[in-house]
Amino acid sequence: MSEIDALIQWIVSLISENLYPGIFLTALIETVFPPIPSEIVFPLAGYVILKNQMNVFHIISVGIVGGCGSTLGACIIYIISKKLGRLGLIKYLKYAKIKESTLQKADHWFEKYGDKSVVIGRVIPGVREIISIPAGIFNMNPIKFIIYTVIGSCTWSIALTSIGYYFGVSTLDIF
């Protein structure tokens, strides 16, 4: 079993056995370490809600808890980006498996949409993972950053959790 497979199995059991703390921790980790896709994490949580015959309220609350975990992870990236600056980050991007062209894409989003790019970017795959970097580099107001990140992250998390719940598709079947 590869390291990625082992990580995925750990995440599956973490969410299955500890739904709320599991989704918070997984959302935090997937925001800081992008190899864990939220497109798998949140539908799995929705499926767990369905399989445990929990009511629809849990879709929203799991989405909010996951959005808060994502927000904490985004704040970590924001602070690091703010401290290191663009030139400092460029030398570390390869360790995070982020291409400079991807960072330029996020920069473009931020320049085009300003602060609102954080809300928009948090619901767009490929941008959502890195939108915190230009927000930190361009010194976005931290309170606005947190508010916009919570809104975007919770929207994304609730939507994906709903998909897993309403379609009843087990992410486990993918693996």
Biotite code that builds the C-alpha atoms (Angstrom):
import biotite.structure as struc

atoms = struc.array([
    struc.Atom([0.000, 0.000, 0.000], chain_id="A", res_id=1, res_name="MET", atom_name="CA", element="C"),
    struc.Atom([1.379, 3.402, -0.975], chain_id="A", res_id=2, res_name="SER", atom_name="CA", element="C"),
    struc.Atom([1.648, 6.320, 1.426], chain_id="A", res_id=3, res_name="GLU", atom_name="CA", element="C"),
    struc.Atom([-1.234, 8.097, -0.315], chain_id="A", res_id=4, res_name="ILE", atom_name="CA", element="C"),
    struc.Atom([-3.434, 4.981, -0.045], chain_id="A", res_id=5, res_name="ASP", atom_name="CA", element="C"),
    struc.Atom([-2.592, 4.693, 3.655], chain_id="A", res_id=6, res_name="ALA", atom_name="CA", element="C"),
    struc.Atom([-3.405, 8.382, 4.152], chain_id="A", res_id=7, res_name="LEU", atom_name="CA", element="C"),
    struc.Atom([-6.748, 8.004, 2.377], chain_id="A", res_id=8, res_name="ILE", atom_name="CA", element="C"),
    struc.Atom([-7.647, 4.952, 4.458], chain_id="A", res_id=9, res_name="GLN", atom_name="CA", element="C"),
    struc.Atom([-6.778, 6.870, 7.630], chain_id="A", res_id=10, res_name="TRP", atom_name="CA", element="C"),
    struc.Atom([-9.007, 9.761, 6.521], chain_id="A", res_id=11, res_name="ILE", atom_name="CA", element="C"),
    struc.Atom([-11.873, 7.416, 5.672], chain_id="A", res_id=12, res_name="VAL", atom_name="CA", element="C"),
    struc.Atom([-11.728, 5.795, 9.107], chain_id="A", res_id=13, res_name="SER", atom_name="CA", element="C"),
    struc.Atom([-11.240, 9.157, 10.857], chain_id="A", res_id=14, res_name="LEU", atom_name="CA", element="C"),
    struc.Atom([-14.394, 10.587, 9.274], chain_id="A", res_id=15, res_name="ILE", atom_name="CA", element="C"),
    struc.Atom([-16.387, 7.354, 9.605], chain_id="A", res_id=16, res_name="SER", atom_name="CA", element="C"),
    struc.Atom([-15.581, 6.906, 13.290], chain_id="A", res_id=17, res_name="GLU", atom_name="CA", element="C"),
    struc.Atom([-15.390, 10.563, 14.431], chain_id="A", res_id=18, res_name="ASN", atom_name="CA", element="C"),
    struc.Atom([-17.577, 12.584, 12.085], chain_id="A", res_id=19, res_name="LEU", atom_name="CA", element="C"),
    struc.Atom([-17.329, 16.110, 13.533], chain_id="A", res_id=20, res_name="TYR", atom_name="CA", element="C"),
    struc.Atom([-13.763, 16.132, 14.870], chain_id="A", res_id=21, res_name="PRO", atom_name="CA", element="C"),
    struc.Atom([-12.718, 14.010, 11.888], chain_id="A", res_id=22, res_name="GLY", atom_name="CA", element="C"),
    struc.Atom([-14.109, 16.450, 9.334], chain_id="A", res_id=23, res_name="ILE", atom_name="CA", element="C"),
    struc.Atom([-12.585, 19.443, 11.149], chain_id="A", res_id=24, res_name="PHE", atom_name="CA", element="C"),
    struc.Atom([-9.139, 17.853, 11.258], chain_id="A", res_id=25, res_name="LEU", atom_name="CA", element="C"),
    struc.Atom([-9.350, 16.540, 7.705], chain_id="A", res_id=26, res_name="THR", atom_name="CA", element="C"),
    struc.Atom([-10.492, 19.920, 6.354], chain_id="A", res_id=27, res_name="ALA", atom_name="CA", element="C"),
    struc.Atom([-7.633, 21.615, 8.189], chain_id="A", res_id=28, res_name="LEU", atom_name="CA", element="C"),
    struc.Atom([-5.095, 19.125, 6.842], chain_id="A", res_id=29, res_name="ILE", atom_name="CA", element="C"),
    struc.Atom([-6.449, 19.192, 3.276], chain_id="A", res_id=30, res_name="GLU", atom_name="CA", element="C"),
    struc.Atom([-6.200, 22.971, 3.203], chain_id="A", res_id=31, res_name="THR", atom_name="CA", element="C"),
    struc.Atom([-2.581, 23.041, 4.353], chain_id="A", res_id=32, res_name="VAL", atom_name="CA", element="C"),
    struc.Atom([-1.467, 19.863, 2.516], chain_id="A", res_id=33, res_name="PHE", atom_name="CA", element="C"),
    struc.Atom([-3.313, 19.754, -0.845], chain_id="A", res_id=34, res_name="PRO", atom_name="CA", element="C"),
    struc.Atom([-2.901, 16.040, -1.685], chain_id="A", res_id=35, res_name="PRO", atom_name="CA", element="C"),
    struc.Atom([-6.140, 15.357, 0.224], chain_id="A", res_id=36, res_name="ILE", atom_name="CA", element="C"),
    struc.Atom([-8.968, 16.557, -2.044], chain_id="A", res_id=37, res_name="PRO", atom_name="CA", element="C"),
    struc.Atom([-12.029, 18.076, -0.422], chain_id="A", res_id=38, res_name="SER", atom_name="CA", element="C"),
    struc.Atom([-13.989, 16.673, -3.359], chain_id="A", res_id=39, res_name="GLU", atom_name="CA", element="C"),
    struc.Atom([-13.590, 13.284, -1.646], chain_id="A", res_id=40, res_name="ILE", atom_name="CA", element="C"),
    struc.Atom([-13.618, 14.335, 2.015], chain_id="A", res_id=41, res_name="VAL", atom_name="CA", element="C"),
    struc.Atom([-16.964, 16.145, 2.155], chain_id="A", res_id=42, res_name="PHE", atom_name="CA", element="C"),
    struc.Atom([-19.050, 13.758, 0.028], chain_id="A", res_id=43, res_name="PRO", atom_name="CA", element="C"),
    struc.Atom([-17.716, 10.986, 2.284], chain_id="A", res_id=44, res_name="LEU", atom_name="CA", element="C"),
    struc.Atom([-18.981, 12.934, 5.306], chain_id="A", res_id=45, res_name="ALA", atom_name="CA", element="C"),
    struc.Atom([-22.378, 13.298, 3.603], chain_id="A", res_id=46, res_name="GLY", atom_name="CA", element="C"),
    struc.Atom([-22.443, 9.578, 2.961], chain_id="A", res_id=47, res_name="TYR", atom_name="CA", element="C"),
    struc.Atom([-21.602, 8.874, 6.624], chain_id="A", res_id=48, res_name="VAL", atom_name="CA", element="C"),
    struc.Atom([-24.518, 11.122, 7.641], chain_id="A", res_id=49, res_name="ILE", atom_name="CA", element="C"),
    struc.Atom([-26.820, 9.188, 5.304], chain_id="A", res_id=50, res_name="LEU", atom_name="CA", element="C"),
    struc.Atom([-25.613, 5.743, 6.405], chain_id="A", res_id=51, res_name="LYS", atom_name="CA", element="C"),
    struc.Atom([-26.014, 6.660, 10.082], chain_id="A", res_id=52, res_name="ASN", atom_name="CA", element="C"),
    struc.Atom([-29.555, 7.894, 9.361], chain_id="A", res_id=53, res_name="GLN", atom_name="CA", element="C"),
    struc.Atom([-28.755, 11.338, 10.732], chain_id="A", res_id=54, res_name="MET", atom_name="CA", element="C"),
    struc.Atom([-31.098, 14.191, 9.782], chain_id="A", res_id=55, res_name="ASN", atom_name="CA", element="C"),
    struc.Atom([-30.423, 16.955, 7.264], chain_id="A", res_id=56, res_name="VAL", atom_name="CA", element="C"),
    struc.Atom([-29.333, 19.354, 10.037], chain_id="A", res_id=57, res_name="PHE", atom_name="CA", element="C"),
    struc.Atom([-26.058, 17.419, 10.159], chain_id="A", res_id=58, res_name="HIS", atom_name="CA", element="C"),
    struc.Atom([-25.274, 18.301, 6.527], chain_id="A", res_id=59, res_name="ILE", atom_name="CA", element="C"),
    struc.Atom([-25.205, 21.976, 7.441], chain_id="A", res_id=60, res_name="ILE", atom_name="CA", element="C"),
    struc.Atom([-23.422, 21.510, 10.753], chain_id="A", res_id=61, res_name="SER", atom_name="CA", element="C"),
    struc.Atom([-20.779, 19.187, 9.279], chain_id="A", res_id=62, res_name="VAL", atom_name="CA", element="C"),
    struc.Atom([-20.307, 21.703, 6.452], chain_id="A", res_id=63, res_name="GLY", atom_name="CA", element="C"),
    struc.Atom([-19.821, 24.517, 8.953], chain_id="A", res_id=64, res_name="ILE", atom_name="CA", element="C"),
    struc.Atom([-17.393, 22.480, 11.067], chain_id="A", res_id=65, res_name="VAL", atom_name="CA", element="C"),
    struc.Atom([-15.477, 21.544, 7.910], chain_id="A", res_id=66, res_name="GLY", atom_name="CA", element="C"),
    struc.Atom([-15.557, 25.160, 6.746], chain_id="A", res_id=67, res_name="GLY", atom_name="CA", element="C"),
    struc.Atom([-14.058, 26.211, 10.082], chain_id="A", res_id=68, res_name="CYS", atom_name="CA", element="C"),
    struc.Atom([-11.301, 23.610, 9.728], chain_id="A", res_id=69, res_name="GLY", atom_name="CA", element="C"),
    struc.Atom([-10.586, 24.879, 6.211], chain_id="A", res_id=70, res_name="SER", atom_name="CA", element="C"),
    struc.Atom([-10.574, 28.452, 7.502], chain_id="A", res_id=71, res_name="THR", atom_name="CA", element="C"),
    struc.Atom([-8.003, 27.619, 10.164], chain_id="A", res_id=72, res_name="LEU", atom_name="CA", element="C"),
    struc.Atom([-5.818, 25.988, 7.502], chain_id="A", res_id=73, res_name="GLY", atom_name="CA", element="C"),
    struc.Atom([-6.276, 28.985, 5.205], chain_id="A", res_id=74, res_name="ALA", atom_name="CA", element="C"),
    struc.Atom([-5.257, 31.317, 8.043], chain_id="A", res_id=75, res_name="CYS", atom_name="CA", element="C"),
    struc.Atom([-2.047, 29.336, 8.523], chain_id="A", res_id=76, res_name="ILE", atom_name="CA", element="C"),
    struc.Atom([-1.239, 29.732, 4.818], chain_id="A", res_id=77, res_name="ILE", atom_name="CA", element="C"),
    struc.Atom([-2.218, 33.422, 4.924], chain_id="A", res_id=78, res_name="TYR", atom_name="CA", element="C"),
    struc.Atom([0.146, 34.096, 7.856], chain_id="A", res_id=79, res_name="ILE", atom_name="CA", element="C"),
    struc.Atom([3.032, 32.176, 6.272], chain_id="A", res_id=80, res_name="ILE", atom_name="CA", element="C"),
    struc.Atom([2.504, 34.009, 2.965], chain_id="A", res_id=81, res_name="SER", atom_name="CA", element="C"),
    struc.Atom([2.370, 37.365, 4.714], chain_id="A", res_id=82, res_name="LYS", atom_name="CA", element="C"),
    struc.Atom([5.590, 36.649, 6.643], chain_id="A", res_id=83, res_name="LYS", atom_name="CA", element="C"),
    struc.Atom([7.608, 35.161, 3.756], chain_id="A", res_id=84, res_name="LEU", atom_name="CA", element="C"),
    struc.Atom([6.378, 37.411, 0.944], chain_id="A", res_id=85, res_name="GLY", atom_name="CA", element="C"),
    struc.Atom([6.297, 36.417, -2.718], chain_id="A", res_id=86, res_name="ARG", atom_name="CA", element="C"),
    struc.Atom([10.031, 35.875, -3.185], chain_id="A", res_id=87, res_name="LEU", atom_name="CA", element="C"),
    struc.Atom([10.292, 33.814, -0.016], chain_id="A", res_id=88, res_name="GLY", atom_name="CA", element="C"),
    struc.Atom([7.382, 31.633, -1.066], chain_id="A", res_id=89, res_name="LEU", atom_name="CA", element="C"),
    struc.Atom([8.681, 30.936, -4.548], chain_id="A", res_id=90, res_name="ILE", atom_name="CA", element="C"),
    struc.Atom([11.601, 28.939, -3.211], chain_id="A", res_id=91, res_name="LYS", atom_name="CA", element="C"),
    struc.Atom([9.261, 26.755, -1.084], chain_id="A", res_id=92, res_name="TYR", atom_name="CA", element="C"),
    struc.Atom([6.503, 26.152, -3.653], chain_id="A", res_id=93, res_name="LEU", atom_name="CA", element="C"),
    struc.Atom([8.127, 22.997, -4.992], chain_id="A", res_id=94, res_name="LYS", atom_name="CA", element="C"),
    struc.Atom([7.873, 21.363, -1.545], chain_id="A", res_id=95, res_name="TYR", atom_name="CA", element="C"),
    struc.Atom([4.146, 22.065, -1.460], chain_id="A", res_id=96, res_name="ALA", atom_name="CA", element="C"),
    struc.Atom([3.781, 20.733, -5.021], chain_id="A", res_id=97, res_name="LYS", atom_name="CA", element="C"),
    struc.Atom([2.546, 24.121, -6.227], chain_id="A", res_id=98, res_name="ILE", atom_name="CA", element="C"),
    struc.Atom([3.764, 25.422, -9.565], chain_id="A", res_id=99, res_name="LYS", atom_name="CA", element="C"),
    struc.Atom([4.631, 29.071, -9.959], chain_id="A", res_id=100, res_name="GLU", atom_name="CA", element="C"),
    struc.Atom([2.092, 29.225, -12.816], chain_id="A", res_id=101, res_name="SER", atom_name="CA", element="C"),
    struc.Atom([-0.618, 28.128, -10.367], chain_id="A", res_id=102, res_name="THR", atom_name="CA", element="C"),
    struc.Atom([0.397, 30.884, -7.978], chain_id="A", res_id=103, res_name="LEU", atom_name="CA", element="C"),
    struc.Atom([0.249, 33.376, -10.868], chain_id="A", res_id=104, res_name="GLN", atom_name="CA", element="C"),
    struc.Atom([-3.305, 32.185, -11.572], chain_id="A", res_id=105, res_name="LYS", atom_name="CA", element="C"),
    struc.Atom([-4.255, 32.931, -7.950], chain_id="A", res_id=106, res_name="ALA", atom_name="CA", element="C"),
    struc.Atom([-2.498, 36.317, -8.146], chain_id="A", res_id=107, res_name="ASP", atom_name="CA", element="C"),
    struc.Atom([-4.522, 37.135, -11.267], chain_id="A", res_id=108, res_name="HIS", atom_name="CA", element="C"),
    struc.Atom([-7.769, 36.202, -9.483], chain_id="A", res_id=109, res_name="TRP", atom_name="CA", element="C"),
    struc.Atom([-6.818, 38.399, -6.559], chain_id="A", res_id=110, res_name="PHE", atom_name="CA", element="C"),
    struc.Atom([-5.882, 41.366, -8.748], chain_id="A", res_id=111, res_name="GLU", atom_name="CA", element="C"),
    struc.Atom([-9.056, 41.011, -10.826], chain_id="A", res_id=112, res_name="LYS", atom_name="CA", element="C"),
    struc.Atom([-11.599, 40.538, -8.030], chain_id="A", res_id=113, res_name="TYR", atom_name="CA", element="C"),
    struc.Atom([-9.805, 42.042, -5.034], chain_id="A", res_id=114, res_name="GLY", atom_name="CA", element="C"),
    struc.Atom([-10.827, 40.880, -1.578], chain_id="A", res_id=115, res_name="ASP", atom_name="CA", element="C"),
    struc.Atom([-13.934, 39.159, -2.959], chain_id="A", res_id=116, res_name="LYS", atom_name="CA", element="C"),
    struc.Atom([-11.637, 36.753, -4.790], chain_id="A", res_id=117, res_name="SER", atom_name="CA", element="C"),
    struc.Atom([-11.237, 34.937, -1.474], chain_id="A", res_id=118, res_name="VAL", atom_name="CA", element="C"),
    struc.Atom([-14.968, 34.082, -1.351], chain_id="A", res_id=119, res_name="VAL", atom_name="CA", element="C"),
    struc.Atom([-15.052, 33.205, -5.048], chain_id="A", res_id=120, res_name="ILE", atom_name="CA", element="C"),
    struc.Atom([-11.737, 31.366, -4.948], chain_id="A", res_id=121, res_name="GLY", atom_name="CA", element="C"),
    struc.Atom([-12.759, 29.169, -1.987], chain_id="A", res_id=122, res_name="ARG", atom_name="CA", element="C"),
    struc.Atom([-15.415, 27.495, -4.155], chain_id="A", res_id=123, res_name="VAL", atom_name="CA", element="C"),
    struc.Atom([-13.285, 26.928, -7.266], chain_id="A", res_id=124, res_name="ILE", atom_name="CA", element="C"),
    struc.Atom([-11.155, 23.773, -7.373], chain_id="A", res_id=125, res_name="PRO", atom_name="CA", element="C"),
    struc.Atom([-7.513, 24.529, -8.077], chain_id="A", res_id=126, res_name="GLY", atom_name="CA", element="C"),
    struc.Atom([-7.849, 28.099, -6.827], chain_id="A", res_id=127, res_name="VAL", atom_name="CA", element="C"),
    struc.Atom([-9.398, 27.355, -3.430], chain_id="A", res_id=128, res_name="ARG", atom_name="CA", element="C"),
    struc.Atom([-6.254, 25.692, -2.137], chain_id="A", res_id=129, res_name="GLU", atom_name="CA", element="C"),
    struc.Atom([-3.982, 28.647, -2.910], chain_id="A", res_id=130, res_name="ILE", atom_name="CA", element="C"),
    struc.Atom([-6.093, 31.823, -2.764], chain_id="A", res_id=131, res_name="ILE", atom_name="CA", element="C"),
    struc.Atom([-4.769, 32.459, 0.756], chain_id="A", res_id=132, res_name="SER", atom_name="CA", element="C"),
    struc.Atom([-1.282, 33.005, -0.670], chain_id="A", res_id=133, res_name="ILE", atom_name="CA", element="C"),
    struc.Atom([-1.988, 36.204, -2.648], chain_id="A", res_id=134, res_name="PRO", atom_name="CA", element="C"),
    struc.Atom([-4.283, 37.381, 0.166], chain_id="A", res_id=135, res_name="ALA", atom_name="CA", element="C"),
    struc.Atom([-1.295, 37.200, 2.518], chain_id="A", res_id=136, res_name="GLY", atom_name="CA", element="C"),
    struc.Atom([1.196, 38.571, 0.014], chain_id="A", res_id=137, res_name="ILE", atom_name="CA", element="C"),
    struc.Atom([-1.041, 41.538, -0.860], chain_id="A", res_id=138, res_name="PHE", atom_name="CA", element="C"),
    struc.Atom([-1.702, 42.161, 2.841], chain_id="A", res_id=139, res_name="ASN", atom_name="CA", element="C"),
    struc.Atom([-5.478, 41.710, 2.766], chain_id="A", res_id=140, res_name="MET", atom_name="CA", element="C"),
    struc.Atom([-7.242, 42.894, 5.919], chain_id="A", res_id=141, res_name="ASN", atom_name="CA", element="C"),
    struc.Atom([-7.139, 39.834, 8.242], chain_id="A", res_id=142, res_name="PRO", atom_name="CA", element="C"),
    struc.Atom([-10.729, 40.271, 9.511], chain_id="A", res_id=143, res_name="ILE", atom_name="CA", element="C"),
    struc.Atom([-12.081, 40.468, 5.951], chain_id="A", res_id=144, res_name="LYS", atom_name="CA", element="C"),
    struc.Atom([-9.918, 37.493, 5.017], chain_id="A", res_id=145, res_name="PHE", atom_name="CA", element="C"),
    struc.Atom([-11.384, 35.381, 7.820], chain_id="A", res_id=146, res_name="ILE", atom_name="CA", element="C"),
    struc.Atom([-14.990, 36.428, 7.102], chain_id="A", res_id=147, res_name="ILE", atom_name="CA", element="C"),
    struc.Atom([-14.692, 35.802, 3.357], chain_id="A", res_id=148, res_name="TYR", atom_name="CA", element="C"),
    struc.Atom([-12.870, 32.522, 3.924], chain_id="A", res_id=149, res_name="THR", atom_name="CA", element="C"),
    struc.Atom([-15.530, 31.269, 6.350], chain_id="A", res_id=150, res_name="VAL", atom_name="CA", element="C"),
    struc.Atom([-18.303, 32.170, 3.882], chain_id="A", res_id=151, res_name="ILE", atom_name="CA", element="C"),
    struc.Atom([-16.582, 30.518, 0.905], chain_id="A", res_id=152, res_name="GLY", atom_name="CA", element="C"),
    struc.Atom([-15.345, 27.480, 2.829], chain_id="A", res_id=153, res_name="SER", atom_name="CA", element="C"),
    struc.Atom([-18.691, 26.765, 4.482], chain_id="A", res_id=154, res_name="CYS", atom_name="CA", element="C"),
    struc.Atom([-20.531, 27.154, 1.174], chain_id="A", res_id=155, res_name="THR", atom_name="CA", element="C"),
    struc.Atom([-18.131, 24.694, -0.493], chain_id="A", res_id=156, res_name="TRP", atom_name="CA", element="C"),
    struc.Atom([-18.247, 22.231, 2.407], chain_id="A", res_id=157, res_name="SER", atom_name="CA", element="C"),
    struc.Atom([-22.045, 22.247, 2.709], chain_id="A", res_id=158, res_name="ILE", atom_name="CA", element="C"),
    struc.Atom([-22.454, 21.793, -1.053], chain_id="A", res_id=159, res_name="ALA", atom_name="CA", element="C"),
    struc.Atom([-20.102, 18.812, -1.211], chain_id="A", res_id=160, res_name="LEU", atom_name="CA", element="C"),
    struc.Atom([-21.523, 17.243, 1.955], chain_id="A", res_id=161, res_name="THR", atom_name="CA", element="C"),
    struc.Atom([-24.996, 17.586, 0.417], chain_id="A", res_id=162, res_name="SER", atom_name="CA", element="C"),
    struc.Atom([-23.836, 15.786, -2.717], chain_id="A", res_id=163, res_name="ILE", atom_name="CA", element="C"),
    struc.Atom([-22.591, 12.839, -0.668], chain_id="A", res_id=164, res_name="GLY", atom_name="CA", element="C"),
    struc.Atom([-25.805, 12.735, 1.329], chain_id="A", res_id=165, res_name="TYR", atom_name="CA", element="C"),
    struc.Atom([-28.357, 13.183, -1.436], chain_id="A", res_id=166, res_name="TYR", atom_name="CA", element="C"),
    struc.Atom([-26.698, 11.014, -4.017], chain_id="A", res_id=167, res_name="PHE", atom_name="CA", element="C"),
    struc.Atom([-25.724, 8.402, -1.423], chain_id="A", res_id=168, res_name="GLY", atom_name="CA", element="C"),
    struc.Atom([-22.557, 7.672, -3.334], chain_id="A", res_id=169, res_name="VAL", atom_name="CA", element="C"),
    struc.Atom([-19.942, 6.065, -1.173], chain_id="A", res_id=170, res_name="SER", atom_name="CA", element="C"),
    struc.Atom([-16.536, 7.568, -1.658], chain_id="A", res_id=171, res_name="THR", atom_name="CA", element="C"),
    struc.Atom([-15.294, 4.245, -0.299], chain_id="A", res_id=172, res_name="LEU", atom_name="CA", element="C"),
    struc.Atom([-16.391, 2.587, -3.534], chain_id="A", res_id=173, res_name="ASP", atom_name="CA", element="C"),
    struc.Atom([-13.856, 4.709, -5.448], chain_id="A", res_id=174, res_name="ILE", atom_name="CA", element="C"),
    struc.Atom([-11.000, 3.080, -3.573], chain_id="A", res_id=175, res_name="PHE", atom_name="CA", element="C"),
])
